[in-house]
Amino acid sequence: MTAKVPRNFRLLEELEKGEKGLGADGCSYGLTDSDDVMMSKWNGTILGPPHSVHENRIYSLEIYCGDNYPDSPPQVRFISKINLPGVNGTDGKVDLSKLPRVANWNRDYTMERILVGLREHMAHPSHRKLPQPAEGQTF
Amino acid sequence: MSSSAPAEGEASSESPKVVKFFFKSGNEDKHEIELPLSTTVLDTKKAIAEKSTVPADRQRLIYSGRVMKDDQTLESYKVTEGTTVHMVKSAAKPAPAASSSSTGGAAAARPPVPTNIASGSGNNPLAGLTGARYAGHVQLPNADIFGPDGGMGPLPGPEDMANMMGRPETQAAMNELFNNPQLLEQMIQSNPMLRGMGDQARQMLRDPTFRQMITNPEMLRSMSAMQNMRRGAGGSFPAPGATDTTPGSATAAGGAEAAAGPPNPFGGAGGANPFAAMFGGGDPPMYLPGYGEGTGPSDEEILAQIRLARQMGLLGGAGGLGGLGGLGAVPPAPVDNRPPEERYAEQLRQLNEMGFYDLQRNLRALAASGGDVQGALENLLGG
């Protein structure tokens, strides 16, 4: 039995990793407002995976970590318009259960894992050629 | 705000606060950079441009999950000591409104077409070759190599091909083609076999050894020698000691000039058959006609496709398929000896994602389908 890492320690860890750029390639994340003591609102970006229609595009997302994070997954929403299964076509909300990598949420999962999972999802052979709205549009 | 206050900390408030941070782009190393916090993002890009190869107007900077806007400052994005800013190179600006006027609104809905492909040519991977970019650069075949009758005669001999590939400008053009990821992607997409290979094909085409192999004149010579050997084994056998094309192809080239007319360069005309030379004058071997009509064409067609593909300086479309098939038969081609788990790592991952977790079954299915995920799926679902 290992001790559960409390919410805020976990978020601080993730914040440091995000700011130092230690995370996976192609993804970045950080607090929307660095004065937010609750560390609830986050921004994320995904650099479109190569060999796909997303190549050279940058997708912005917002992530909301509720009080129960990381026991419950955060809410994730695309700001940049994207056509991708699992992403609501009208408001950009991501249905995490559609992402193989995070479908069964586990408190060890991180925001980075979600972003990486989304990036893989975009690069999936059956998704990477989906027609996309012009770059720069937002939900 | 404290500039007028004669406080102890005056010195620090006068000299602008600097921040030392890193910038990182793709797979490159991190670079350290030190700038005043009041620096605008645009000026930051200019400073980064001096330390990297990317001009400021093609940089996009990302920090903490946000794309940085040019008119903001480092301070407003809370860039602090020791943090890392990601720099993403943006694609070259597309040619101004090249396709929008001609194709109308439909263009917007379609996935973007690589910018080096002219708008009218659809998905033709050869289109890039005809662009101005390659003008005078790549050796597009001139009339001479098609023979005196302007293309109706036989294809150029292996020697011509090899010589052409040996030219530095041809090799440079090949290299440039292979370095263009969009073109590679199209080649892979337009070819079912390559598509099935997925990432492997990508890696293979990027692999310098492979490129070297298909552009190496020596390799071409030995390949055509191989082809001739195979052909020999099919219908007859080469004369003792005649292991090479040299005597044969000389005759073939000579015969080529004579054999005007029939578009099939490998058809009947005895003079065009390189092996005719080996059997001397008044001693026509009886298997020769059989060879000409029977075993010949398929081999010959493949070879012809390889030649054509090479001739265009590119390995794409159907020619590419033939070329790869042909290469498979060449001993020096690197044989993929990796264990199947490694070789099919990408496909296995995909199968896993789709809910197939039985490694052994997945491997068997992939082996049966030659690494094609779709085929493996059918196998897994059917069996």
Interface residues (C-beta under 8 A of the other chain):
Chain A: G18 E19 K20 G21 L22 D25 S28 Y29 G30 L31 S34 W42 N43 G44 T45 L47 P50 H51 V53 E55 N56 I58 S60 L61 P100 H124 P125 K129 L130 P131 Q132 A134
Chain B: F22 K24 G26 N27 K30 R60 I62 Y63 S64 G65 R66 V67 K78 T80 G82 T83 T84 V85 H86 V88 S90 A91 A108 A109 R110 P111 P112 P181 E185 G198 R202 Q350 E353 V373
